[in-house]
Amino acid sequence: MSKIQAIRGMRDVLPDETPMWQWLERKFHQMAFRYGYQEMRLPLLEPVALFERAVGEATDIVSKEMYDFTDKSGEHITLRPEGTSGCMRAVLENNMCYNKSQRLWYQGPMFRYERPQKGRLRQFTQFGVEAFGMSGADVDAELIFMVRDLFEDLGISQNVRLEINSLGTPEERQAHRRELVSWFTQHRDVLDEDSIKRLDVNPLRILDSKNPEMQEMIENAPRLLDFLEDDSQRHFNTLRTLLDNADITYHINPRLVRGLDYYSRTVFEWITDDLGSQGTVCGGGRYDGLAELFNGKKLPACGFAIGIERLLLLLQTVYDGLNPQWQFHPDVVITSELEDGGIQVQVLACALRRDLPGLRVLTDCSGTKLKRQHQNALKSGCRFILTINADQQIRLWDLQNNQQNLLAIQDIALRLDELNQK
């Protein structure tokens, strides 16, 4: 019989890892709360047309990476490859921006069929933030402030750097595109196979190539920043002023283009050098034209997304995996010397959980010898061990000499001990 394993690029998050996930998720939720953003919960399945229209049929996501299929009713659907398009669909479908703006966040799995490697999975998890109905650079800056605050709270602000750019308006990009295509055509002999394919459909993505043989040619290519007109330049300058006033260090990267067609004006990335080639831990920007692709009406919007698996890799690298908040430790382990001590153990556990609801209480139901039960309790890193002896007396060990909860546990144990003796 063949061995059944997880699908390639989709991994289990085991119990030893989940405390670290929960710790990070709490940080996300606290940050969103502090900035006044509300949670959205979006479906995993969306119409393929949503991403063909929003992300662009020529992008790698739509043309190569989506998990799409026809369901039993004949509808062409896909597992979502990113969150912004679905969030925009939900906002428009539910008329959420009628006479008001929205600040939203979401979290959950995304799916892309690509070659799995460290920091890149076929099922990956994103934390996303989106702001709708506000066109100013002050909201762009607010998003960057949020990420800055998060990284400071996580203790990794020294391990990331901020890069920004402006993609201008569609008209400005079109003028730049013509010059860019002309430049790349003149240097076609330098382009690799992927760049030649992108030349006709998405030449801006060639600027994002990491091919070392193309870097000198890319460095001398026409810059989109030189094609910005007054409004776009003013928007970009305002963003820079806000970042300067907030003492946020940044680098203007004219080759920063992001991978999706719907971006306009501000784009930004937070990058680390500690994870090799998978160095982008947060990416975002403005996408004022996305709503028009769906209903023909304008709705300014901007946002960012953070890959949780990649950020966890960075945290593990920085902390060397030693943050005590990432480990599960019960507060109390209850053991028993009785041959059939299950009833007394559960009664004691229920009393502790009822009277001291802040404690994590673990019962040893293994049925092994008391010595083995104590060994397992010590390995768990618990603070207290309660043992029901053969004569049904309850004994307490304070392993960390921590007085917090000690007297309360002693009182509960004493009361139950007296009941047992009766």
HELIX and SHEET records of a PDB file:
HELIX    1   1 THR A   18  ARG A   34  1                                  17    
HELIX    2   2 VAL A   48  PHE A   51  1                                   4    
HELIX    3   3 GLU A   52  GLY A   56  3                                   5    
HELIX    4   4 ASP A   60  ASP A   60  1                                   1    
HELIX    5   5 ILE A   61  GLU A   65  3                                   5    
HELIX    6   6 THR A   84  GLU A   93  1                                  10    
HELIX    7   7 ALA A  137  LEU A  154  1                                  18    
HELIX    8   8 SER A  157  ASN A  159  5                                   3    
HELIX    9   9 PRO A  170  GLN A  186  1                                  17    
HELIX   10  10 ARG A  188  VAL A  190  5                                   3    
HELIX   11  11 GLU A  193  VAL A  201  1                                   9    
HELIX   12  12 PRO A  203  ASP A  208  5                                   6    
HELIX   13  13 PRO A  212  MET A  214  5                                   3    
HELIX   14  14 GLN A  215  GLU A  219  1                                   5    
HELIX   15  15 LEU A  224  PHE A  227  5                                   4    
HELIX   16  16 ASP A  230  ASN A  245  1                                  16    
HELIX   17  17 LEU A  290  ASN A  295  1                                   6    
HELIX   18  18 ILE A  308  TYR A  319  1                                  12    
HELIX   19  19 PRO A  324  TRP A  326  5                                   3    
HELIX   20  20 GLY A  342  ASP A  355  1                                  14    
HELIX   21  21 LEU A  370  SER A  380  1                                  11    
HELIX   22  22 LEU A  406  GLN A  421  1                                  16    
SHEET    1   A 8 GLN A  38  GLU A  39  0                                        
SHEET    2   A 8 GLN A 102  PHE A 111  1                                        
SHEET    3   A 8 GLN A 123  PHE A 132 -1                                        
SHEET    4   A 8 ALA A 301  GLY A 307 -1                                        
SHEET    5   A 8 THR A 280  ARG A 286 -1                                        
SHEET    6   A 8 SER A 264  ILE A 271 -1                                        
SHEET    7   A 8 ARG A 161  SER A 166 -1                                        
SHEET    8   A 8 TYR A 250  ILE A 252  1                                        
SHEET    1   B 3 LEU A  45  PRO A  47  0                                        
SHEET    2   B 3 HIS A  76  LEU A  79 -1                                        
SHEET    3   B 3 TYR A  67  THR A  70 -1                                        
SHEET    1   C 4 VAL A 361  THR A 363  0                                        
SHEET    2   C 4 VAL A 332  SER A 336  1                                        
SHEET    3   C 4 PHE A 384  ILE A 388  1                                        
SHEET    4   C 4 ILE A 394  ASP A 398 -1                                        
END                                                                             
